[in-house]
Amino acid sequence: MSRRRLARLITPVLALAVATAACSSDPGEIVVSGVDPVTAPKDLVETLEAEGFTVLAALVDEAGLNEALSDDGETTYTIFAPSDAAFGELAPGLAELLSGEDDVVAEPPRSTEQGEVNTGQETGVEGEAADAEVDPEATADDGAADGDAATGGDDEADTAAEEGQLPPGDDEQLAGEDPLPSDDDAEDQEGTDAEAETAVPPAPTQVGPRPSRAEIQQLLADILSYHVVEGTYLAADLEGQGSLTSLEGSDLELGSREEEPANEGDEPTTVPTVDGADISATDLRATNGVVHTIDSLLIPEDRQEALDALVASIPVTTDVVSTLQSTGDHGELIAAVQQAGLAQDLVDAGALTLFAPTDAAFQALSPEQRAALSDPEVLASVLGFHGVPQTITTADVANREQVSTLEGQDILIVKDGDTYTVEDVTIDESIVTTNGVVHVIGEILVPDSAMGPGGL
């Protein structure tokens, strides 16, 4: 259980709860030994699982705390339990990494204001969006633009394939009417091109070193133990306590805040807090203690730095070009894309599948083939043959898929067991990006238009 993905865990637990509840309401259901499993007393671990604390229950198991929190008939505990929604506020990918997954790549955070990105990676918890007034007209324009994109994306992609262009963002073309400059033209325009050339966007920030799985489990155990206090403290008992010592060893500060009434004239509401987090529900009884629901994860002060380092080790999905830069094995391809002036097109492409030859594939070319690639038309043709104006992951390939490339010629993608090939070249790795997918291959694909005299 400790290595299951959260998504796999949540669905079965909820489905089981629904099915069990349905069975218990059936008048004809036989209850073994006279004990209804739905209403039977539960210890703290069972209570978390049954009452919807799906993520917390999974993390307790991953941290090896199940036995400690089970009913031994002697010790009782109070758990300040973050809701599933509270875990949803963590930095992208953190909950999955804590739950036992290793190959975690986070989705990029959404922009909160123009020019700013909410990363949530300083504290491990996503920051709140900055307060800003919304321009209704601008919102309407954005909505219209989104609608156009949703309804017109396929048509634009088809048109792009027919014209040999990249999807939207095609200021320059792979095989368009404006030819790439010759060597002589490039020399004459060197000064102008240096200013006008579209720069390759900066590489994504390097992720920090990943702590070992044992270190992550210890961090998780420390964080979860910080939410547990020995002894049973009901809501009424908390009011008389200034602080409580957690199992982790640090003190939890208890307090309250005043919440303004929803209706004018009403009295404000007092909301109890623990370490500044709201206690939103109280006194969920178990056989060996009590559970109080809180709205955010509590972090021991002396473990904050370790948590930040863990967050910094999570790579974030980037666009196609930044993804190529981050692999460390596609310098030659990036140079070819730059030479063709297509870097920004790859960034702006709405949906793109790129079959990306490694540096070793370029280095395997003969001197004659390298010379052929210096021809702008040949280079544009070859690069276009590696791109498809739609996102095609390996999961989309049931058996054999024939698709049109940006160059215009079709390519064949084949699934054979767990192996995928494109034009009989093995796909070694697939990397999902923010605007498509990169399939890493070990050879350069050559279209018919680039074969023969002067070609490859």
Secondary structure, DSSP 4 states (H G I P E B T S, - for coil): -TTS-HHHHHHHHHHHHHHHHHHHT-TTPPPGGG--TTTS---HHHHHHHTT-HHHHHHHHHTT-HHHHS--SS--EEEEEE-HHHHTTBPTTHHHHHTT-SS--BPPPPEEETTEE---TTTSBPPPPPP----HHHHHHHHHHHHHHHHHHHHHHHHHHHHT--SS--SS-SSSSSPPPPHHHHHHTHHHHHHHSPPPPPPPPPPPPPPPHHHHHHHHHHHHHTTEEES---HHHHTT-SEEEBTTSSEEEEEEEEE--SSTTSPPEEEEEETTEEEEEEEEEETTEEEEEESS----GGGHHHHHHHHHTS-B---HHHHHHHHSS-HHHHHHHHHTT-HHHHHH-SSEEEEEE-HHHHHTS-HHHHHHHTSHHHHHHHHHHTEESS---GGG-SSEEEEE-TTS-EEEEEEETTEEEETTEEEEEEEEETTEEEEEESS----GGG-STT--
